[in-house]
C-alpha cells in the first residue's frame, strides 16, 4: 500500500461479543454503539456484552472504507510503520492493546488472567480454552456507576467473615478456620498468604452437595436476619448473586473479596493473577491483547479451580482507584502500571477544541457521545457516537466541536511511560 494511505486515520468497524451476561437490546450501550458503528439492527432480546476495537483474532476490527473485508491486523502487518519503531521493536507488527466497551447486566465469572509465563503454558496445554500465550492486565473506566469484586479483603476483615458467616466455616472446615483466626499481621506476609490460599482453595473445591446445602442455609439465615436488621451491602450482594447463579460456590466466595463501586470517571486496574468479577454497570475497558480467562465461579462455562487457586497472588487490601489526571482542560488521562496501554477521556463542550500531540505509538479513538471533527494534517474526519478511528504513530490530531454539539471521546494507546523509559 502507498505510504500516503498508511498516514491517514482509518475508520474501523468494531466487533461485538454477545455473551449471556450482557445487557439486552437497546438498553445496552454496546448495542447502540454497534448500530451506529456499522448499521446493524438491534435485537431486543439479545445480550450485547462487549464492543471490541483492535486486532485480537477472537474479535478483529475491520477497515470500514475498504470494499473487501480487510482487518486492521492485516492492514497493520502490511504497513508496520504505522505502529512506530519502538512499538514494532517491542511487540512486533500487532497492536499491544485491546480496547472495549462493556455493558454488564449479570455478574461475570470469578476469574483471573494469567501472567505471561503461565499464559504460554496454558495455551500450549489447552489451546481450545486458552486462546493465546499473552498476559492480560486490564483497566475498567466507569461510564455509569459500576460495581465489581476485586482482590481479597484484609486479614482483619477476613477474620470477621469467618466469625460472622458460619456457612463458610462449614465449607472450609473448623480446623482451617481456627488456624486462620489464630494468625496476626506479626506472623509475616507469607504465613498470612499461605493460610488464605489454603482456606480459599478449600472453599472453592467444596463438593456440589455441601455447596448447595451451605448456600441454602445462608439464604435462609439472611432472610430471617433481614427481618431484625439491615443486611450489609455484601450480604445483599450475595443474595443477588444467588438469584443469578443458584448453588454456585462463587456466591459464597464473594465474602472474601473487596466490593468496589466506581462512579463515572473512576477506574480500576487489575494485574495478572488477581481475582475479580464485574457485577453490573457499563465501562470502557482496555487491556493487553489477550482473551485468556481462568474461571472458578459464577459461571456455566469451564472452571479451572485448581489453576485459579494456585496462580493467585493472594495480595490483600482495597484496590487503588484511579481518578485520572488532567492533560489539558478537556482531556483526562488514566495511566495504569502496565506498558501496553493507557486511556484518555476527552470531554469537549460546544465550540471548543483541543490537540492530541503526535506520539511515537498508535491510538484508537472512540466517539461515545455527541459530534465533532478530527483534523489530521490537511484531512478532516467528522465523528459522532459509535465512530471508531485508528491513528498511526506520529500523527498530531486536533479535535473540535461546533456551536451546537458537545463531544465525549476516548483514546486508547500504548502507555506513555513506555516511551519515556526507553
N, C-alpha and C positions, 0 to 999 in steps of 0.2 A: 504493500500500500504506500502511496506517496506520503512524504513526511507532513505536508500541509494538512492532510486528513487526520494524521495522528496528533496534531496540535489542537484540534477542535474539542470542545466539550461534546460528549456523546450522551444522547438521551437513552435511557435504559427502560426495558420492560421488566418489571420485577416478577418474582416467583412467590406464590402463596402456598403455605402448608395448612391443610385442613384437619389438624389434629383435633381429637374429640374434646379437649379442654378449652377450645377457642370459643369466643362469643359467637352467637348465632346471627346470621343475616346482617341487616343494615345497622344493627346496634354495635357492630364491631368496626373499630377504626380501620382495621386491616381490610375488611370488605370494601369500605368506602374508598380507601386508597387504591385497591385493586381496580375498582370500577373506573376511577378517574385516570389511573395509570395506563390501562390498556383496554378500556371499554368493555370489560367482562360484565355479564349480568350477575347480580347478587341473588343467590338462592336463600329465601327466608329461613329455612330450617337447617341450613348447612353451617358447620362451625368454621370460622375464619380465625386461625390461631396466629400465624406468623407471616410477615411480609419480608421476603429476603431480597437483599441488594448486594450482589457480589459474585464470586466465581466458584463457590463450592459446588461440587458435582451433584449433590442432593437437591439443589435448587438454583441453577445457574441463571443469572440475568442475561437478557438478550439485547442486542443493539436495536433500538426502536426504528431507526431510519434506514436499516438495511432491508432489501426486499427478501433476501433469504434469511433463514434463522441463524444468524451468526451470534455466538455467545460472546459475552465480554471476555471470558477466559481465552477463547480462540483469538479474538482480536488483539488482546494483550500479548499473546505468545508470538504474534506476527509483528507487533510493534512494542517490543520490550522496553524501548527507551521512554515510554510514557510513565513508567514506574520511577524513573530516576535511578542513577547508577548505584547509589547507596542501598536502596531497597532491593534492586536487582541482585546486587552482590550478596546481600544477607539472606533473601528469601527466594531467589530465582524469579522466573517470569510468571509470577502469580501474585494476586493481592494477598497481603498477610492478614487482612481483617475481613470480617463478615458483618454487615450492617443489617439490622432488623427493626421491625415494629411488632410488638406482641399485644394481642387482645385476649386477656385471661378471664374466663368465666368460672372455671373449675380448677381446683388445685392441681399443679403439676406434680410429678413424682418427686419423692425424696431422693435426691441424686447428688452426684459429684462428678467432676470431669477430671480425667487422669492427667498427670504430668507427662512430659514428652517421653520419658523412658518407659513408663507403664503403657502409654498410648501405643507406642511402637510394638510392644509385646502383645497387647490385647488385639491389635489389628492383625498381627501375624497369626495369632492363635485362632481368632474368631472374626474374620473379615466381614462376615454377614451381619454381625452385631455391632462391631466397632469399625466404622467405615473408613477411617483414615488413621495415620500414625502421628497426628499432631496433638498438642495440648490445647485446652480451650478455656483460658482465663476469660472472664466476661464482665460487663458492666451493664446495669439496668438503670435507666434515667426515666423517672416517672413523668408521664404526661397527664395522668389523672392520679388520684390517691391510689397507692399501690402497696399491697401487703405481701410479705414474704417471711418464710422461716429461713434463718441463716446462721450457721455456726452454733457451737454449743454454749449454753449458759454457763455462768461462773460456778465454781466449786460450791460456794455457799447456797446459790440458787438451786443447784442440783440436790444438795442435801435436803433442802426444803421440799423438793419434789418427792424424794424417797420417803420423807416423813408424812407428806400430805396425800400421796396417791398410792394407796395400798395395792392397787391392781398392778402397778409396775413392780412392786416387791414380789408379788406372786409370780411374775414372769421372769425376773432376773434371779430370783431365789433369795432367801433371807440371809444366807452366808455372804453372798456377793454384796447385797445391800448394806449389811453390817460392816463389811470391810471398807466400803466406800465412806460410810458415815464416820468411821474412825480416822480418816485421813484429814490432815490440815495442810495449809499452804507451806508450812515449815518442812514438810516431808519431801519437798522438791518437785519440780515440774514433771520429771519423768515418771515418778511414782503416781502422781495425780493422773497423768495421761494413761498410764497402764491400767489403773483402776477404772477409768472412764471407758477405755477401749473394751475391757472385759465386760462391764455392765451393759454397754450399748450393744455389743456383739451378742450377748445372751438374750437381750430383749428382741433384737431383730431376727434372731434364729429361733424364736419360740414357735412351737408347733401350732398348727391351724386350730385344733380343738381348744387348746389353752388360750390362744389369742381371742377366739370368738367368745369364750366364757369371760375373760377379763374385760373385754370391751362391753359386753352385756352388763356386767357388774358395775363398770364405770358409768355407763349411761344411766342405769337405774339410780345409782348413788347421787349423781349430779342432778337428776330430775327431782329427787327428794330434797336435796340441799338447796335447790333453786327456790323452793317454797319458803326457806328460812333465811336466806341471804342472797346478795347479788353474786352471781358467779364471776370469777375473774375473766379477763379477756382471753387468756389461754384456755380456760375451761370451756368458754363459749365457742372458741375456735375448734376445739376437739369435737364438740357435739356437731358442729357444722361439717367438719371433715367426715365424721361417721355417716352422715346422710349421703355424702358423695361417694364414699368408699367403705361400705359396711364390712365389718370383720377384717379390716386391713390393719396390719401391725403399724403402719405409718400413722394411724390415728393416735395411738398411744405414744409413739416416739416423738410426736410434736412437743411433748412436755420437755424434751431435752434441748430444744433449740430456742434461740432468740426469735421473738415475734416482732418483726420490724415493719413500721408503717412509713412509707415515703410520701411526702407531699409533692405536688408537681414542681419540677425543677430540682429535686434532690435525687442523688444517685447512690448506688450501692455497687461495690465491685467484689468479685469473687475469684480468688486464686484457685489453682489446681488443688484437688483433693480436699475441698471444703464442702461440707454438706449444706444443701439448701433446697427449698421448694417455693416457687412462686404460688401465691394463694389467689389473688384476684386483682384486677386493675389493668391499665394499659401503660406501656412503656416503650421507649426507644431502647434498643439493646445493641451492644457492639461486643465483638469477641475475636479471638484468633480464629483463622479459617479452619474450623473443625466442626464435626457433628457427633463427637464422642460423648456418650452419656452412660454412666453406671448407675443403675436404679436399684432401690431396695424397698420401696413402699409407696402407697398412694398411687398405684398403677395397675392396669391389667396387662401391661407389657412384661417382657422378660426381666426377671430380677436376678441380680448377681450379688447376693447379700455378702458372701464370703469376700469377694473382691472389694466391695464398697467398705466393709468394716476394716479390712486390712490396709486400705490405701489412705484413709482419712488422717489428717494431721492431728486431730483432737485438740486443736487450739481452743481456748475458752475465752468468752468475753464478747461484749457487744461490738458489732462491726462498725467500721468507720463510715460515716455518711458524708458524701461529697456534695457540697452546695455550689461548686464551680467558682471560678474567679473571672473577673471582667477583663477581656482583652481590649474592649472599646465600650462606648456607651450602649451598644446594641448587641454585643457578642460576649457570651459566657463560655468558658472552656472547662471541660471535665477531663482531668488528667489522672488516669489510674496508674498504678506502678507496673505496667506491662509495656514492653516495647512495641507491640503490634498495633496499638490503636489509641486514639483519643476522640472525643466528641465535642463539637462546638454547637451551641444553640444561638441562632441569630433571630432576634425579635425586632423587626423594623416597623416603626409607626408610619402613618401616611406621610408621603412627601419627604422621605429620608433616604440616606444612602450610607453604605459602609464598604470597606475594602478588605478582602481576604488576600493578604500579600502572597506572592509566589513562594512556594515552599519546595524542598527537594524531593517530595514524595507525592503520590496520587491522593485524590479525595473523591468521595461520593457525597453528593448533595441531595437532600430530600425536602421538598416543599410540603409542609404539613397543613398550613392554614394560609389562606389569602392568595395574593398575586404580586409579582414583582418582575424585575428584569435583571438578568445576569449579563454583565458586559465583560467580554474577554477579548482583548485586542480590539479589532475593528468589528467583532461579531457581537450580536445581541441575541439572547435567548429569553423569551417570555416564559415565566414559570408560574404555575398555580398548583393548588393542592393535588398531590398524587404524582407530580413530576419528579423524576429521579435522573440525575446527571452525573456522569463520570468526568472528573477533571484531571488531565495529565499533570505530572510533576512540573514544577517551574511555570505555573500558569497563575498570573495575577487576575483576580476576579473582583469586579465592583458590582455590588448588588444595590438596587434602588427600587423605591415604590413611588407610585404617583399620588395625586391628592385624594384619591378615593379608596385606596386599598392598603391594608397592612399586609405583612408577610412574616410568617414564622417558618424558619428553615433550619434544618440540622445538617451538619457536616461531619463525616467520619474520615479520619486519615491516620497515617502512621504517627505514633506518639512523638511529639516534637523533641522530647528528651533523647530519643534515639539518635537524632541528627546532631544534637549538641554534644553527645557523649563521644562521638567519633573524632 
